[in-house]
Amino acid sequence: MNSKRLFVIALLFATVIVTSCGSQEFADDSGVDSTNVLTNVTVNTSVRKTGQYPENFVLTFEKEIRNANVAPESFHLSGEAGYWGSDDTRSFEAVFSAAEIKGNTLTLTPDSFPEKYFYVRQFKVDCSEDSTFDFSSSDISEVITPVADDFETYTSNGSVSFDYHLFDPKKSEPMPVVIVFHGYGDTNNLLTYRTAVEWGEPENQEKRPCFVLAPVIDDNTYFSSKGRDEVFTSVHDIIGQMISDGKVDADKVYVMGNSFGGLSTIEYAEKYPEDVAGALALCPALNYSNNSLLNLKNMVNVPVWFAHAKNDNTIPASNSETAVKALENLGAKEVRFTEYTDEEMNAAGADSAPDATYSYHHVELVVMEDDAYMEWLFEQ
């Protein structure tokens, strides 16, 4: 057999080997194929009005993905998530609505992810078409959450130690500041709901540039009236230093919060009425304080807007009604009260069940979607 014929046979044999390789493989510069090698996974999340959820998972591989065409239906996620206020876990599953390959990345978009992402303990994603696209929570290198990531975290070491998140509008002149107190147990206060992050959204900052200070208060401290009072003192000191540093406008210090944060809003305004320009008290847990109603006389000159669901089955709406009537009888400067019906709460995504993730207690679902509250507060 002559050398020319041997060369043709060898070339045909090489072609058969190359074309028989799997379609989800890479071709390197030498022409030798290699399997997919995952280098990192990025989770892009957002804080919706019901909390932090993943928008997509971006898988990055060493080399460009060649000849791959995987369907979103071939991916399945299974995992374990935690509960609010508990160390127990529950199993959950998720599927995907889109799978897009571009260069060396694969982007998976979940279809109705069932858990807040910060509750997720661990998960695994399997691909029935190609196991090299499998990954798990241990492969995650970065979680990106716009706006929430713009807050810096600091520690206050006063009589009681606590962390606080601070959003800086990056302005040269003194700016307003909004103090946002979270609900009891909601220490993931940038991710549980939008009471803090809404103020930092670019659209809001364009209209109402401001600092946002969100203390993180542990359960034992929060449940103690003395503990809360010590936190208030430290927060007041932090704001005072920001005023001295020329960062905050002393005439535009605002305070707001939901549930125990609503109680803290009232107590803070009672403690420092001369320093609070306006307050938003959302479903305030006034029944957990012996003195909150007795001290309302201290804040008669503080404009305050109460909001409550009519059938809140965690903190009765009568808490707000009683406080509003008392302030009015005391000759309050300005006091407002908005009560939401079941239909309005349902439309906002709440559920009538008291153990629902978002029951009628979560009036912030409505309030933080209504620009009127922000506009009113900044008019004070």
Long-range contacts (C-beta under 8 A, 24 or more apart in sequence): 22-130, 23-67, 23-68, 23-69, 24-65, 24-67, 24-68, 24-70, 24-129, 24-130, 24-132, 24-133, 25-66, 25-67, 26-61, 26-62, 26-63, 26-64, 26-65, 26-66, 27-66, 28-63, 34-63, 35-132, 36-61, 36-65, 36-130, 36-132, 36-133, 37-61, 37-62, 37-63, 38-132, 38-135, 38-139, 40-139, 40-140, 40-141, 40-142, 41-135, 41-139, 41-140, 41-141, 42-140, 42-141, 42-142, 42-143, 42-144, 43-117, 43-140, 43-142, 43-143, 43-144, 44-144, 45-117, 45-143, 45-144, 45-145, 46-145, 46-146, 47-145, 47-147, 47-148, 47-190, 47-191, 47-193, 47-194, 47-197, 48-194, 49-193, 49-194, 49-348, 49-349, 49-364, 49-365, 49-368, 49-369, 50-116, 50-193, 50-349, 50-357, 50-358, 50-365, 51-116, 51-118, 51-191, 51-192, 51-193, 52-116, 52-117, 52-118, 52-145, 52-148, 52-188, 52-191, 52-192, 53-113, 53-116, 53-117, 54-110, 54-113, 54-117, 55-109, 56-107, 56-108, 56-109, 56-110, 57-107, 57-108, 57-110, 57-125, 57-135, 58-105, 58-106, 58-107, 58-108, 59-105, 59-106, 59-107, 59-108, 59-133, 59-135, 60-104, 60-105, 61-104, 61-105, 61-106, 62-104, 63-104, 64-103, 64-104, 65-101, 65-103, 65-104, 65-105, 65-106, 68-101, 68-130, 69-101, 70-99, 70-101, 70-106, 70-127, 70-129, 70-130, 70-133, 71-99, 71-129, 72-96, 72-97, 72-98, 72-99, 72-108, 72-109, 72-111, 74-99, 74-127, 74-128, 74-129, 75-99, 75-108, 75-125, 75-126, 75-127, 75-128, 75-133, 76-125, 76-126, 76-128, 77-110, 77-123, 77-124, 77-125, 78-123, 78-124, 78-126, 79-115, 79-120, 79-121, 79-122, 79-123, 79-124, 79-137, 80-120, 80-121, 80-122, 80-123, 81-115, 81-116, 81-119, 81-120, 81-121, 82-119, 82-120, 82-121, 83-119, 84-119, 84-185, 84-357, 85-185, 89-121, 106-133, 116-191, 116-192, 117-143, 117-191, 118-188, 118-191, 118-192, 145-190, 145-191, 147-197, 147-200, 147-201, 147-202, 148-190, 148-191, 148-197, 148-200, 150-200, 151-190, 151-196, 151-197, 151-200, 151-212, 151-214, 156-215, 156-234, 156-235, 156-238, 158-230, 158-233, 158-234, 158-237, 159-230, 159-233, 159-234, 160-221, 160-227, 160-230, 160-231, 160-234, 162-215, 162-216, 162-217, 162-218, 162-221, 162-231, 162-234, 163-215, 163-216, 164-213, 164-214, 164-215, 164-216, 164-235, 164-238, 165-189, 165-190, 165-196, 165-212, 165-213, 165-214, 165-216, 166-211, 166-212, 166-213, 166-214, 167-196, 167-199, 167-200, 167-211, 167-212, 167-213, 168-211, 169-205, 169-209, 169-210, 169-211, 171-209, 174-243, 174-246, 174-247, 174-248, 174-249, 174-250, 175-209, 175-210, 175-211, 175-247, 175-248, 175-249, 175-252, 176-208, 176-209, 176-210, 176-211, 176-248, 176-249, 176-252, 176-253, 176-254, 176-378, 177-210, 177-211, 177-212, 177-213, 177-239, 177-242, 177-248, 177-249, 177-252, 177-253, 177-254, 178-210, 178-211, 178-212, 178-213, 178-254, 178-255, 178-256, 178-377, 179-213, 179-214, 179-215, 179-235, 179-239, 179-253, 179-254, 179-255, 179-256, 179-268, 180-212, 180-213, 180-214, 180-255, 180-256, 180-257, 180-261, 181-214, 181-215, 181-217, 181-255, 181-256, 181-257, 181-260, 181-261, 181-262, 181-264, 181-265, 181-268, 182-214, 182-215, 182-216, 182-217, 182-257, 182-258, 182-260, 182-261, 183-257, 183-258, 183-259, 183-260, 183-261, 184-219, 184-222, 184-223, 184-259, 184-260, 184-285, 185-219, 186-259, 186-261, 187-216, 187-217, 187-218, 187-219, 189-214, 189-216, 190-214, 193-258, 193-362, 193-364, 193-365, 193-368, 194-364, 194-368, 195-256, 195-257, 195-258, 195-261, 195-282, 195-364, 195-368, 198-368, 198-374, 199-374, 204-374, 208-374, 208-378, 210-252, 210-378, 211-242, 211-247, 211-248, 213-238, 213-239, 222-260, 223-288, 225-289, 225-290, 225-291, 228-264, 228-267, 229-267, 229-271, 231-264, 232-264, 232-267, 232-268, 232-271, 232-272, 235-268, 236-268, 236-271, 236-272, 236-275, 239-275, 250-275, 251-277, 252-277, 252-378, 253-277, 254-278, 254-279, 254-280, 254-377, 254-378, 254-380, 255-279, 255-280, 256-280, 256-281, 256-282, 256-377, 257-281, 257-282, 257-284, 258-282, 258-283, 258-362, 258-363, 258-364, 259-283, 259-284, 259-285, 259-314, 259-315, 259-361, 260-285, 260-288, 262-286, 262-315, 263-288, 263-289, 263-292, 266-292, 266-296, 266-299, 266-304, 266-323, 267-292, 267-295, 269-298, 269-299, 269-302, 269-304, 270-295, 270-296, 270-298, 270-299, 271-298, 273-298, 273-299, 273-300, 273-301, 273-302, 276-302, 277-302, 277-303, 277-380, 278-302, 278-303, 278-304, 278-305, 278-376, 278-377, 278-378, 278-379, 278-380, 279-303, 279-304, 279-305, 279-377, 280-304, 280-305, 280-307, 280-367, 280-373, 280-377, 281-305, 281-306, 281-307, 281-320, 281-323, 282-306, 282-307, 282-308, 282-363, 282-364, 282-367, 283-307, 283-308, 283-309, 283-312, 283-314, 283-315, 283-317, 283-319, 283-320, 283-361, 283-362, 283-363, 283-364, 284-315, 284-319, 284-320, 284-323, 285-315, 285-319, 286-315, 286-319, 286-320, 286-322, 286-323, 287-315, 287-316, 287-319, 292-323, 293-322, 293-323, 293-326, 296-323, 296-326, 296-327, 296-330, 297-330, 299-327, 299-332, 300-327, 300-330, 300-331, 300-332, 300-333, 301-332, 301-333, 302-333, 303-333, 303-334, 303-335, 303-380, 304-332, 304-334, 304-335, 304-336, 305-335, 305-336, 305-337, 305-338, 305-373, 305-376, 305-377, 306-335, 306-336, 306-337, 306-338, 307-337, 307-338, 307-339, 307-340, 307-363, 307-366, 307-367, 307-373, 308-337, 308-338, 308-339, 308-340, 308-363, 309-339, 309-340, 309-342, 309-345, 309-350, 309-360, 309-361, 309-362, 309-363, 310-339, 310-340, 310-341, 310-342, 311-342, 311-345, 311-352, 311-360, 312-359, 312-360, 312-361, 312-363, 313-354, 313-359, 313-360, 313-361, 314-354, 314-359, 314-360, 314-361, 315-361, 334-380, 336-376, 340-366
